Amino acid sequence: MESDNGLAGRGVFVVEDEPLVALMVEAMIEELGAVVIGSARRLSDALAFVAARHREIDVALLDLNLGGIDSYDVAQAAADQGIPVVFSTGYDDDAINEPWRSRPLLSKPFQLAQLEAALALAVASRSGRG
């Protein structure tokens, strides 16, 4: 029962350092009709994945805080490849650095509809760039 959200078959890269949260988010992404093409818990792994497989990534969902290290380097690597980014955080949006505040932000815990809206917005922004 997928809606026409533009996410069907889209490749999502998940960066989340909490394993249980990652599993929950990945299940939600698949429920929306998208495909989790990879996930990473650490900054170095995320950077390596973006470098190696950026052509497969339609949107990246990045936890803002990876065990005390922010994920802006991954966001920049993705942006450099034209990959839209959605941030997720347990902090308020003042915690996001100014250059990234225009990106969709999910406040944890989030619901399926919120995830769908943020991912759809990010994918649409990429499609609109032509």
A tleap script that builds the chain and sets N, CA, C and O, in Angstrom:
source leaprc.protein.ff14SB
mol = sequence {
  NMET GLU SER ASP ASN GLY LEU ALA GLY ARG
  GLY VAL PHE VAL VAL GLU ASP GLU PRO LEU
  VAL ALA LEU MET VAL GLU ALA MET ILE GLU
  GLU LEU GLY ALA VAL VAL ILE GLY SER ALA
  ARG ARG LEU SER ASP ALA LEU ALA PHE VAL
  ALA ALA ARG HIE ARG GLU ILE ASP VAL ALA
  LEU LEU ASP LEU ASN LEU GLY GLY ILE ASP
  SER TYR ASP VAL ALA GLN ALA ALA ALA ASP
  GLN GLY ILE PRO VAL VAL PHE SER THR GLY
  TYR ASP ASP ASP ALA ILE ASN GLU PRO TRP
  ARG SER ARG PRO LEU LEU SER LYS PRO PHE
  GLN LEU ALA GLN LEU GLU ALA ALA LEU ALA
  LEU ALA VAL ALA SER ARG SER GLY ARG CGLY
}
set mol.1.N position { 0.846 -1.192 0.000 }
set mol.1.CA position { 0.000 0.000 0.000 }
set mol.1.C position { 0.885 1.247 0.000 }
set mol.1.O position { 0.795 2.065 0.916 }
set mol.2.N position { 1.724 1.400 -1.000 }
set mol.2.CA position { 2.616 2.549 -1.089 }
set mol.2.C position { 1.867 3.748 -1.648 }
set mol.2.O position { 1.033 3.614 -2.543 }
set mol.3.N position { 2.176 4.916 -1.111 }
set mol.3.CA position { 1.609 6.133 -1.666 }
set mol.3.C position { 2.527 6.623 -2.784 }
set mol.3.O position { 3.644 6.133 -2.946 }
set mol.4.N position { 2.047 7.582 -3.539 }
set mol.4.CA position { 2.858 8.136 -4.617 }
set mol.4.C position { 3.737 9.243 -4.041 }
set mol.4.O position { 3.503 10.428 -4.278 }
set mol.5.N position { 4.742 8.840 -3.287 }
set mol.5.CA position { 5.590 9.795 -2.584 }
set mol.5.C position { 6.900 10.068 -3.312 }
set mol.5.O position { 7.725 10.840 -2.823 }
set mol.6.N position { 7.104 9.453 -4.461 }
set mol.6.CA position { 8.338 9.638 -5.199 }
set mol.6.C position { 9.508 8.855 -4.642 }
set mol.6.O position { 10.641 9.025 -5.092 }
set mol.7.N position { 9.244 7.989 -3.655 }
set mol.7.CA position { 10.324 7.253 -3.003 }
set mol.7.C position { 10.481 5.825 -3.506 }
set mol.7.O position { 11.471 5.165 -3.193 }
set mol.8.N position { 9.524 5.344 -4.276 }
set mol.8.CA position { 9.563 3.949 -4.729 }
set mol.8.C position { 10.873 3.644 -5.452 }
set mol.8.O position { 11.203 4.272 -6.458 }
set mol.9.N position { 11.600 2.687 -4.930 }
set mol.9.CA position { 12.838 2.256 -5.544 }
set mol.9.C position { 14.025 3.185 -5.338 }
set mol.9.O position { 15.117 2.896 -5.826 }
set mol.10.N position { 13.840 4.280 -4.635 }
set mol.10.CA position { 14.940 5.231 -4.409 }
set mol.10.C position { 15.938 4.656 -3.424 }
set mol.10.O position { 15.556 3.999 -2.456 }
set mol.11.N position { 17.215 4.900 -3.668 }
set mol.11.CA position { 18.280 4.401 -2.810 }
set mol.11.C position { 18.569 5.360 -1.668 }
set mol.11.O position { 18.910 6.521 -1.892 }
set mol.12.N position { 18.432 4.872 -0.448 }
set mol.12.CA position { 18.660 5.691 0.743 }
set mol.12.C position { 19.878 5.159 1.485 }
set mol.12.O position { 19.994 3.959 1.735 }
set mol.13.N position { 20.772 6.058 1.830 }
set mol.13.CA position { 21.943 5.736 2.638 }
set mol.13.C position { 21.683 6.256 4.047 }
set mol.13.O position { 21.400 7.439 4.235 }
set mol.14.N position { 21.779 5.369 5.039 }
set mol.14.CA position { 21.468 5.706 6.423 }
set mol.14.C position { 22.748 5.770 7.246 }
set mol.14.O position { 23.545 4.832 7.245 }
set mol.15.N position { 22.937 6.882 7.946 }
set mol.15.CA position { 24.059 7.027 8.867 }
set mol.15.C position { 23.459 7.256 10.254 }
set mol.15.O position { 22.893 8.311 10.542 }
set mol.16.N position { 23.599 6.249 11.094 }
set mol.16.CA position { 23.006 6.263 12.438 }
set mol.16.C position { 23.874 5.410 13.346 }
set mol.16.O position { 24.146 4.250 13.037 }
set mol.17.N position { 24.311 5.980 14.472 }
set mol.17.CA position { 25.238 5.251 15.336 }
set mol.17.C position { 24.558 4.333 16.350 }
set mol.17.O position { 25.229 3.509 16.973 }
set mol.18.N position { 23.261 4.454 16.527 }
set mol.18.CA position { 22.539 3.573 17.453 }
set mol.18.C position { 21.938 2.411 16.658 }
set mol.18.O position { 21.033 2.625 15.851 }
set mol.19.N position { 22.425 1.192 16.872 }
set mol.19.CA position { 21.971 0.051 16.054 }
set mol.19.C position { 20.459 -0.166 16.048 }
set mol.19.O position { 19.889 -0.442 14.992 }
set mol.20.N position { 19.808 -0.050 17.184 }
set mol.20.CA position { 18.360 -0.272 17.219 }
set mol.20.C position { 17.603 0.816 16.468 }
set mol.20.O position { 16.620 0.537 15.781 }
set mol.21.N position { 18.062 2.046 16.599 }
set mol.21.CA position { 17.442 3.145 15.859 }
set mol.21.C position { 17.649 2.923 14.358 }
set mol.21.O position { 16.733 3.130 13.562 }
set mol.22.N position { 18.853 2.503 13.981 }
set mol.22.CA position { 19.140 2.246 12.568 }
set mol.22.C position { 18.204 1.180 12.011 }
set mol.22.O position { 17.660 1.342 10.919 }
set mol.23.N position { 18.015 0.103 12.746 }
set mol.23.CA position { 17.116 -0.962 12.286 }
set mol.23.C position { 15.692 -0.451 12.114 }
set mol.23.O position { 15.027 -0.771 11.129 }
set mol.24.N position { 15.226 0.342 13.071 }
set mol.24.CA position { 13.873 0.889 13.001 }
set mol.24.C position { 13.733 1.810 11.786 }
set mol.24.O position { 12.757 1.719 11.042 }
set mol.25.N position { 14.705 2.688 11.593 }
set mol.25.CA position { 14.663 3.632 10.476 }
set mol.25.C position { 14.714 2.887 9.139 }
set mol.25.O position { 13.981 3.223 8.209 }
set mol.26.N position { 15.569 1.890 9.049 }
set mol.26.CA position { 15.670 1.114 7.806 }
set mol.26.C position { 14.351 0.417 7.490 }
set mol.26.O position { 13.945 0.361 6.329 }
set mol.27.N position { 13.684 -0.111 8.504 }
set mol.27.CA position { 12.382 -0.751 8.288 }
set mol.27.C position { 11.357 0.268 7.811 }
set mol.27.O position { 10.536 -0.033 6.944 }
set mol.28.N position { 11.399 1.466 8.370 }
set mol.28.CA position { 10.466 2.524 7.959 }
set mol.28.C position { 10.725 2.916 6.499 }
set mol.28.O position { 9.783 3.105 5.729 }
set mol.29.N position { 11.987 3.036 6.129 }
set mol.29.CA position { 12.345 3.410 4.758 }
set mol.29.C position { 11.809 2.377 3.776 }
set mol.29.O position { 11.253 2.726 2.735 }
set mol.30.N position { 11.979 1.109 4.113 }
set mol.30.CA position { 11.484 0.047 3.235 }
set mol.30.C position { 9.963 0.050 3.171 }
set mol.30.O position { 9.385 -0.240 2.124 }
set mol.31.N position { 9.312 0.377 4.286 }
set mol.31.CA position { 7.850 0.457 4.291 }
set mol.31.C position { 7.362 1.564 3.350 }
set mol.31.O position { 6.257 1.486 2.813 }
set mol.32.N position { 8.183 2.579 3.157 }
set mol.32.CA position { 7.830 3.686 2.256 }
set mol.32.C position { 8.100 3.357 0.793 }
set mol.32.O position { 7.793 4.156 -0.091 }
set mol.33.N position { 8.674 2.180 0.535 }
set mol.33.CA position { 8.927 1.763 -0.837 }
set mol.33.C position { 10.321 2.086 -1.336 }
set mol.33.O position { 10.662 1.772 -2.476 }
set mol.34.N position { 11.128 2.709 -0.495 }
set mol.34.CA position { 12.508 3.015 -0.873 }
set mol.34.C position { 13.394 1.818 -0.530 }
set mol.34.O position { 12.940 0.853 0.085 }
set mol.35.N position { 14.652 1.892 -0.933 }
set mol.35.CA position { 15.598 0.803 -0.726 }
set mol.35.C position { 16.771 1.323 0.083 }
set mol.35.O position { 17.383 2.330 -0.273 }
set mol.36.N position { 17.085 0.632 1.178 }
set mol.36.CA position { 18.264 0.988 1.960 }
set mol.36.C position { 19.463 0.364 1.247 }
set mol.36.O position { 19.633 -0.856 1.248 }
set mol.37.N position { 20.283 1.211 0.642 }
set mol.37.CA position { 21.414 0.674 -0.118 }
set mol.37.C position { 22.662 0.524 0.734 }
set mol.37.O position { 23.646 -0.080 0.307 }
set mol.38.N position { 22.618 1.070 1.929 }
set mol.38.CA position { 23.753 0.939 2.826 }
set mol.38.C position { 23.513 1.710 4.097 }
set mol.38.O position { 22.651 2.586 4.162 }
set mol.39.N position { 24.297 1.369 5.116 }
set mol.39.CA position { 24.225 2.105 6.362 }
set mol.39.C position { 25.608 2.121 6.997 }
set mol.39.O position { 26.447 1.258 6.739 }
set mol.40.N position { 25.815 3.122 7.829 }
set mol.40.CA position { 27.086 3.260 8.520 }
set mol.40.C position { 26.826 3.788 9.920 }
set mol.40.O position { 25.871 4.528 10.155 }
set mol.41.N position { 27.694 3.395 10.847 }
set mol.41.CA position { 27.586 3.868 12.224 }
set mol.41.C position { 28.654 4.888 12.558 }
set mol.41.O position { 28.505 5.683 13.485 }
set mol.42.N position { 29.745 4.855 11.783 }
set mol.42.CA position { 30.876 5.740 12.072 }
set mol.42.C position { 31.135 6.674 10.898 }
set mol.42.O position { 30.833 6.358 9.746 }
set mol.43.N position { 31.699 7.827 11.221 }
set mol.43.CA position { 31.992 8.842 10.221 }
set mol.43.C position { 32.881 8.299 9.104 }
set mol.43.O position { 32.589 8.511 7.927 }
set mol.44.N position { 33.959 7.605 9.458 }
set mol.44.CA position { 34.895 7.104 8.447 }
set mol.44.C position { 34.219 6.124 7.494 }
set mol.44.O position { 34.463 6.163 6.288 }
set mol.45.N position { 33.366 5.243 8.030 }
set mol.45.CA position { 32.654 4.289 7.183 }
set mol.45.C position { 31.670 5.004 6.252 }
set mol.45.O position { 31.512 4.632 5.089 }
set mol.46.N position { 31.019 6.027 6.781 }
set mol.46.CA position { 30.050 6.781 5.977 }
set mol.46.C position { 30.753 7.512 4.833 }
set mol.46.O position { 30.271 7.510 3.700 }
set mol.47.N position { 31.879 8.129 5.130 }
set mol.47.CA position { 32.635 8.834 4.095 }
set mol.47.C position { 33.110 7.874 3.013 }
set mol.47.O position { 33.054 8.194 1.826 }
set mol.48.N position { 33.575 6.706 3.422 }
set mol.48.CA position { 34.047 5.711 2.459 }
set mol.48.C position { 32.893 5.227 1.576 }
set mol.48.O position { 33.074 5.030 0.375 }
set mol.49.N position { 31.715 5.037 2.163 }
set mol.49.CA position { 30.560 4.572 1.401 }
set mol.49.C position { 30.148 5.611 0.365 }
set mol.49.O position { 29.910 5.271 -0.794 }
set mol.50.N position { 30.063 6.865 0.770 }
set mol.50.CA position { 29.681 7.924 -0.169 }
set mol.50.C position { 30.692 8.012 -1.312 }
set mol.50.O position { 30.311 8.163 -2.473 }
set mol.51.N position { 31.963 7.917 -0.983 }
set mol.51.CA position { 32.997 7.993 -2.017 }
set mol.51.C position { 32.886 6.846 -3.010 }
set mol.51.O position { 33.041 7.042 -4.216 }
set mol.52.N position { 32.620 5.652 -2.503 }
set mol.52.CA position { 32.616 4.457 -3.355 }
set mol.52.C position { 31.307 4.263 -4.107 }
set mol.52.O position { 31.314 3.766 -5.233 }
set mol.53.N position { 30.176 4.648 -3.499 }
set mol.53.CA position { 28.883 4.263 -4.076 }
set mol.53.C position { 27.923 5.429 -4.276 }
set mol.53.O position { 26.708 5.233 -4.303 }
set mol.54.N position { 28.456 6.638 -4.415 }
set mol.54.CA position { 27.606 7.826 -4.506 }
set mol.54.C position { 26.604 7.771 -5.650 }
set mol.54.O position { 25.535 8.375 -5.558 }
set mol.55.N position { 26.924 7.069 -6.712 }
set mol.55.CA position { 25.993 7.010 -7.844 }
set mol.55.C position { 24.706 6.251 -7.512 }
set mol.55.O position { 23.685 6.429 -8.177 }
set mol.56.N position { 24.760 5.416 -6.493 }
set mol.56.CA position { 23.585 4.623 -6.097 }
set mol.56.C position { 22.697 5.346 -5.093 }
set mol.56.O position { 21.564 4.927 -4.854 }
set mol.57.N position { 23.195 6.421 -4.508 }
set mol.57.CA position { 22.485 7.100 -3.418 }
set mol.57.C position { 21.583 8.191 -3.988 }
set mol.57.O position { 22.054 9.114 -4.653 }
set mol.58.N position { 20.280 8.076 -3.719 }
set mol.58.CA position { 19.335 9.117 -4.115 }
set mol.58.C position { 19.132 10.141 -3.007 }
set mol.58.O position { 18.828 11.302 -3.279 }
set mol.59.N position { 19.298 9.717 -1.769 }
set mol.59.CA position { 19.154 10.609 -0.616 }
set mol.59.C position { 19.897 9.984 0.567 }
set mol.59.O position { 19.928 8.763 0.721 }
set mol.60.N position { 20.491 10.840 1.394 }
set mol.60.CA position { 21.202 10.369 2.585 }
set mol.60.C position { 20.471 10.857 3.827 }
set mol.60.O position { 20.116 12.031 3.935 }
set mol.61.N position { 20.250 9.942 4.761 }
set mol.61.CA position { 19.636 10.265 6.047 }
set mol.61.C position { 20.731 10.192 7.101 }
set mol.61.O position { 21.231 9.110 7.408 }
set mol.62.N position { 21.103 11.342 7.654 }
set mol.62.CA position { 22.251 11.422 8.539 }
set mol.62.C position { 21.862 11.809 9.951 }
set mol.62.O position { 21.234 12.843 10.176 }
set mol.63.N position { 22.246 10.960 10.907 }
set mol.63.CA position { 22.156 11.336 12.306 }
set mol.63.C position { 23.170 12.463 12.492 }
set mol.63.O position { 24.322 12.334 12.078 }
set mol.64.N position { 22.757 13.544 13.100 }
set mol.64.CA position { 23.643 14.697 13.248 }
set mol.64.C position { 24.828 14.398 14.164 }
set mol.64.O position { 25.932 14.896 13.946 }
set mol.65.N position { 24.589 13.583 15.187 }
set mol.65.CA position { 25.626 13.316 16.182 }
set mol.65.C position { 25.968 11.836 16.183 }
set mol.65.O position { 25.145 10.997 16.552 }
set mol.66.N position { 27.181 11.526 15.770 }
set mol.66.CA position { 27.647 10.135 15.727 }
set mol.66.C position { 28.623 9.910 16.880 }
set mol.66.O position { 29.835 10.040 16.713 }
set mol.67.N position { 28.088 9.577 18.035 }
set mol.67.CA position { 28.938 9.325 19.187 }
set mol.67.C position { 29.816 10.506 19.554 }
set mol.67.O position { 30.983 10.335 19.906 }
set mol.68.N position { 29.259 11.698 19.471 }
set mol.68.CA position { 30.001 12.895 19.830 }
set mol.68.C position { 30.678 13.589 18.657 }
set mol.68.O position { 31.265 14.657 18.832 }
set mol.69.N position { 30.608 13.003 17.468 }
set mol.69.CA position { 31.200 13.594 16.260 }
set mol.69.C position { 30.058 13.973 15.325 }
set mol.69.O position { 29.181 13.154 15.046 }
set mol.70.N position { 30.067 15.216 14.839 }
set mol.70.CA position { 28.969 15.606 13.951 }
set mol.70.C position { 29.186 15.011 12.549 }
set mol.70.O position { 30.298 14.645 12.169 }
set mol.71.N position { 28.095 14.933 11.809 }
set mol.71.CA position { 28.131 14.270 10.497 }
set mol.71.C position { 28.236 15.256 9.335 }
set mol.71.O position { 27.924 14.898 8.199 }
set mol.72.N position { 28.666 16.484 9.595 }
set mol.72.CA position { 28.747 17.475 8.522 }
set mol.72.C position { 29.709 17.079 7.406 }
set mol.72.O position { 29.474 17.417 6.246 }
set mol.73.N position { 30.783 16.369 7.734 }
set mol.73.CA position { 31.711 15.937 6.681 }
set mol.73.C position { 31.021 15.000 5.695 }
set mol.73.O position { 31.273 15.059 4.492 }
set mol.74.N position { 30.150 14.135 6.212 }
set mol.74.CA position { 29.392 13.236 5.342 }
set mol.74.C position { 28.383 14.043 4.525 }
set mol.74.O position { 28.199 13.802 3.332 }
set mol.75.N position { 27.739 14.997 5.181 }
set mol.75.CA position { 26.774 15.844 4.476 }
set mol.75.C position { 27.450 16.585 3.335 }
set mol.75.O position { 26.889 16.699 2.246 }
set mol.76.N position { 28.660 17.091 3.583 }
set mol.76.CA position { 29.388 17.820 2.546 }
set mol.76.C position { 29.804 16.895 1.412 }
set mol.76.O position { 29.706 17.256 0.239 }
set mol.77.N position { 30.268 15.701 1.763 }
set mol.77.CA position { 30.659 14.725 0.736 }
set mol.77.C position { 29.461 14.363 -0.136 }
set mol.77.O position { 29.585 14.252 -1.355 }
set mol.78.N position { 28.303 14.181 0.493 }
set mol.78.CA position { 27.089 13.869 -0.259 }
set mol.78.C position { 26.692 15.057 -1.143 }
set mol.78.O position { 26.396 14.890 -2.326 }
set mol.79.N position { 26.690 16.242 -0.559 }
set mol.79.CA position { 26.306 17.443 -1.313 }
set mol.79.C position { 27.231 17.665 -2.503 }
set mol.79.O position { 26.786 18.094 -3.568 }
set mol.80.N position { 28.509 17.377 -2.326 }
set mol.80.CA position { 29.471 17.526 -3.421 }
set mol.80.C position { 29.131 16.610 -4.598 }
set mol.80.O position { 29.499 16.896 -5.738 }
set mol.81.N position { 28.429 15.512 -4.320 }
set mol.81.CA position { 28.015 14.567 -5.363 }
set mol.81.C position { 26.575 14.831 -5.834 }
set mol.81.O position { 26.029 14.067 -6.630 }
set mol.82.N position { 25.972 15.909 -5.340 }
set mol.82.CA position { 24.600 16.234 -5.725 }
set mol.82.C position { 23.552 15.406 -5.002 }
set mol.82.O position { 22.403 15.337 -5.439 }
set mol.83.N position { 23.941 14.777 -3.897 }
set mol.83.CA position { 23.022 13.930 -3.128 }
set mol.83.C position { 22.341 14.777 -2.060 }
set mol.83.O position { 23.020 15.396 -1.241 }
set mol.84.N position { 21.005 14.814 -2.055 }
set mol.84.CA position { 20.317 15.557 -1.008 }
set mol.84.C position { 20.460 14.863 0.346 }
set mol.84.O position { 20.604 13.643 0.430 }
set mol.85.N position { 20.418 15.676 1.398 }
set mol.85.CA position { 20.644 15.193 2.755 }
set mol.85.C position { 19.447 15.536 3.633 }
set mol.85.O position { 18.892 16.631 3.555 }
set mol.86.N position { 19.063 14.573 4.471 }
set mol.86.CA position { 18.087 14.787 5.535 }
set mol.86.C position { 18.815 14.502 6.841 }
set mol.86.O position { 19.448 13.458 6.992 }
set mol.87.N position { 18.722 15.434 7.784 }
set mol.87.CA position { 19.330 15.216 9.099 }
set mol.87.C position { 18.295 14.686 10.072 }
set mol.87.O position { 17.108 14.998 9.974 }
set mol.88.N position { 18.764 13.875 11.017 }
set mol.88.CA position { 17.927 13.480 12.145 }
set mol.88.C position { 18.709 13.779 13.410 }
set mol.88.O position { 19.929 13.621 13.451 }
set mol.89.N position { 17.999 14.213 14.437 }
set mol.89.CA position { 18.679 14.570 15.674 }
set mol.89.C position { 17.736 14.507 16.860 }
set mol.89.O position { 16.526 14.692 16.733 }
set mol.90.N position { 18.318 14.246 17.997 }
set mol.90.CA position { 17.581 14.313 19.249 }
set mol.90.C position { 17.701 15.688 19.879 }
set mol.90.O position { 17.131 15.944 20.940 }
set mol.91.N position { 18.440 16.572 19.226 }
set mol.91.CA position { 18.640 17.929 19.728 }
set mol.91.C position { 17.707 18.879 18.998 }
set mol.91.O position { 17.076 18.493 18.014 }
set mol.92.N position { 17.612 20.126 19.473 }
set mol.92.CA position { 16.757 21.078 18.759 }
set mol.92.C position { 17.494 21.601 17.526 }
set mol.92.O position { 18.702 21.413 17.383 }
set mol.93.N position { 16.752 22.254 16.648 }
set mol.93.CA position { 17.357 22.639 15.371 }
set mol.93.C position { 18.392 23.749 15.505 }
set mol.93.O position { 19.087 24.046 14.533 }
set mol.94.N position { 18.517 24.369 16.671 }
set mol.94.CA position { 19.599 25.335 16.886 }
set mol.94.C position { 20.948 24.637 16.904 }
set mol.94.O position { 21.989 25.278 16.755 }
set mol.95.N position { 20.928 23.306 17.089 }
set mol.95.CA position { 22.174 22.544 17.124 }
set mol.95.C position { 22.773 22.387 15.727 }
set mol.95.O position { 23.932 21.994 15.590 }
set mol.96.N position { 21.997 22.691 14.701 }
set mol.96.CA position { 22.484 22.516 13.324 }
set mol.96.C position { 23.243 23.758 12.877 }
set mol.96.O position { 22.774 24.883 13.054 }
set mol.97.N position { 24.411 23.546 12.300 }
set mol.97.CA position { 25.211 24.658 11.796 }
set mol.97.C position { 24.450 25.401 10.696 }
set mol.97.O position { 23.740 24.795 9.893 }
set mol.98.N position { 24.611 26.688 10.679 }
set mol.98.CA position { 23.872 27.574 9.780 }
set mol.98.C position { 23.837 27.128 8.316 }
set mol.98.O position { 22.763 27.139 7.714 }
set mol.99.N position { 24.965 26.738 7.721 }
set mol.99.CA position { 24.905 26.384 6.287 }
set mol.99.C position { 23.982 25.202 5.983 }
set mol.99.O position { 23.581 25.021 4.833 }
set mol.100.N position { 23.642 24.405 6.978 }
set mol.100.CA position { 22.850 23.194 6.758 }
set mol.100.C position { 21.395 23.337 7.196 }
set mol.100.O position { 20.624 22.386 7.069 }
set mol.101.N position { 21.009 24.481 7.699 }
set mol.101.CA position { 19.660 24.629 8.263 }
set mol.101.C position { 18.548 24.564 7.236 }
set mol.101.O position { 17.386 24.383 7.602 }
set mol.102.N position { 18.873 24.707 5.960 }
set mol.102.CA position { 17.829 24.635 4.937 }
set mol.102.C position { 17.478 23.185 4.591 }
set mol.102.O position { 16.497 22.937 3.891 }
set mol.103.N position { 18.266 22.241 5.071 }
set mol.103.CA position { 18.002 20.823 4.780 }
set mol.103.C position { 16.866 20.322 5.663 }
set mol.103.O position { 16.667 20.826 6.768 }
set mol.104.N position { 16.113 19.321 5.175 }
set mol.104.CA position { 15.061 18.743 6.017 }
set mol.104.C position { 15.657 18.182 7.309 }
set mol.104.O position { 16.739 17.596 7.313 }
set mol.105.N position { 14.921 18.378 8.400 }
set mol.105.CA position { 15.369 17.936 9.718 }
set mol.105.C position { 14.275 17.120 10.390 }
set mol.105.O position { 13.126 17.553 10.478 }
set mol.106.N position { 14.641 15.946 10.857 }
set mol.106.CA position { 13.731 15.089 11.619 }
set mol.106.C position { 14.167 15.125 13.071 }
set mol.106.O position { 15.327 14.859 13.387 }
set mol.107.N position { 13.234 15.456 13.955 }
set mol.107.CA position { 13.521 15.429 15.385 }
set mol.107.C position { 13.144 14.061 15.924 }
set mol.107.O position { 12.014 13.602 15.755 }
set mol.108.N position { 14.108 13.411 16.578 }
set mol.108.CA position { 13.856 12.085 17.147 }
set mol.108.C position { 13.060 12.223 18.431 }
set mol.108.O position { 13.284 13.162 19.194 }
set mol.109.N position { 12.143 11.315 18.683 }
set mol.109.CA position { 11.700 10.243 17.779 }
set mol.109.C position { 10.733 10.802 16.737 }
set mol.109.O position { 9.946 11.703 17.026 }
set mol.110.N position { 10.801 10.256 15.525 }
set mol.110.CA position { 9.908 10.719 14.467 }
set mol.110.C position { 9.015 9.579 14.011 }
set mol.110.O position { 9.309 8.403 14.225 }
set mol.111.N position { 7.924 9.960 13.381 }
set mol.111.CA position { 6.932 9.002 12.891 }
set mol.111.C position { 7.166 8.735 11.399 }
set mol.111.O position { 7.894 9.470 10.731 }
set mol.112.N position { 6.548 7.693 10.901 }
set mol.112.CA position { 6.676 7.304 9.502 }
set mol.112.C position { 6.303 8.450 8.561 }
set mol.112.O position { 7.006 8.699 7.582 }
set mol.113.N position { 5.215 9.141 8.848 }
set mol.113.CA position { 4.765 10.237 7.978 }
set mol.113.C position { 5.791 11.369 7.931 }
set mol.113.O position { 5.977 11.988 6.883 }
set mol.114.N position { 6.453 11.642 9.042 }
set mol.114.CA position { 7.476 12.685 9.070 }
set mol.114.C position { 8.689 12.275 8.239 }
set mol.114.O position { 9.254 13.086 7.504 }
set mol.115.N position { 9.079 11.017 8.364 }
set mol.115.CA position { 10.195 10.501 7.568 }
set mol.115.C position { 9.850 10.568 6.087 }
set mol.115.O position { 10.664 11.003 5.272 }
set mol.116.N position { 8.651 10.139 5.746 }
set mol.116.CA position { 8.210 10.165 4.354 }
set mol.116.C position { 8.256 11.582 3.789 }
set mol.116.O position { 8.750 11.793 2.682 }
set mol.117.N position { 7.745 12.550 4.544 }
set mol.117.CA position { 7.719 13.939 4.068 }
set mol.117.C position { 9.135 14.478 3.858 }
set mol.117.O position { 9.405 15.136 2.854 }
set mol.118.N position { 10.039 14.201 4.803 }
set mol.118.CA position { 11.411 14.717 4.706 }
set mol.118.C position { 12.155 14.087 3.530 }
set mol.118.O position { 12.825 14.788 2.771 }
set mol.119.N position { 12.040 12.769 3.376 }
set mol.119.CA position { 12.717 12.091 2.267 }
set mol.119.C position { 12.137 12.524 0.921 }
set mol.119.O position { 12.879 12.750 -0.035 }
set mol.120.N position { 10.812 12.638 0.850 }
set mol.120.CA position { 10.164 13.052 -0.400 }
set mol.120.C position { 10.587 14.473 -0.781 }
set mol.120.O position { 10.812 14.760 -1.957 }
set mol.121.N position { 10.694 15.357 0.207 }
set mol.121.CA position { 11.126 16.723 -0.047 }
set mol.121.C position { 12.553 16.739 -0.585 }
set mol.121.O position { 12.858 17.448 -1.544 }
set mol.122.N position { 13.416 15.956 0.037 }
set mol.122.CA position { 14.814 15.902 -0.389 }
set mol.122.C position { 14.944 15.327 -1.807 }
set mol.122.O position { 15.691 15.862 -2.626 }
set mol.123.N position { 14.227 14.251 -2.091 }
set mol.123.CA position { 14.283 13.638 -3.416 }
set mol.123.C position { 13.733 14.598 -4.464 }
set mol.123.O position { 14.288 14.708 -5.557 }
set mol.124.N position { 12.647 15.292 -4.139 }
set mol.124.CA position { 12.061 16.250 -5.071 }
set mol.124.C position { 13.019 17.408 -5.347 }
set mol.124.O position { 13.077 17.918 -6.466 }
set mol.125.N position { 13.769 17.821 -4.324 }
set mol.125.CA position { 14.717 18.919 -4.520 }
set mol.125.C position { 15.827 18.508 -5.491 }
set mol.125.O position { 16.319 19.331 -6.263 }
set mol.126.N position { 16.211 17.247 -5.447 }
set mol.126.CA position { 17.240 16.751 -6.371 }
set mol.126.C position { 16.669 16.670 -7.776 }
set mol.126.O position { 17.322 17.067 -8.741 }
set mol.127.N position { 15.463 16.162 -7.889 }
set mol.127.CA position { 14.834 16.026 -9.205 }
set mol.127.C position { 14.631 17.380 -9.856 }
set mol.127.O position { 14.741 17.520 -11.074 }
set mol.128.N position { 14.333 18.380 -9.030 }
set mol.128.CA position { 14.072 19.714 -9.556 }
set mol.128.C position { 15.313 20.424 -10.051 }
set mol.128.O position { 15.207 21.452 -10.721 }
set mol.129.N position { 16.484 19.903 -9.740 }
set mol.129.CA position { 17.718 20.575 -10.150 }
set mol.129.C position { 18.064 20.325 -11.609 }
set mol.129.O position { 18.787 21.108 -12.227 }
set mol.130.N position { 17.534 19.206 -12.168 }
set mol.130.CA position { 17.747 18.903 -13.580 }
set mol.130.C position { 19.122 18.986 -13.984 }
set mol.130.O position { 19.439 18.754 -15.151 }
savepdb mol mol.pdb
quit
